[in-house]
């Protein structure tokens, strides 16, 4: 089942900032004719892929999705919040926090943050 996405404003701002950094980095890399992608480009690619997988299948094994109990659902207090891994085995690995709703077949991205 495919889901549609809704965004918390802060999560969307974080996503947009990651995207801007990646685009600026790519432009600078192309100007200097370097071939290796930068950390900003790689991070955005991983976060984008995580979100695409969430849309297709929130239980995809590569996401290692599980319940996150330290955050409240912004729509219904009794509903769960989940965390998906955008990066693995990386210091400060990024995580995507999300929940189902508020509408049917919709996922809301609550936050995109590095792991402490």
Secondary structure, 3 states (H helix, E strand, C coil): CCCEEEECHHHHHHHHHHHHHHHHHHHHHHHHCCCCCCHHHHHHHHHHHHHHHHHHCCCCHHHCCEECCCCCCCCCCCCCCEEEECCCCCCCCEEEEEEECCCCCEEEEEEEEECC
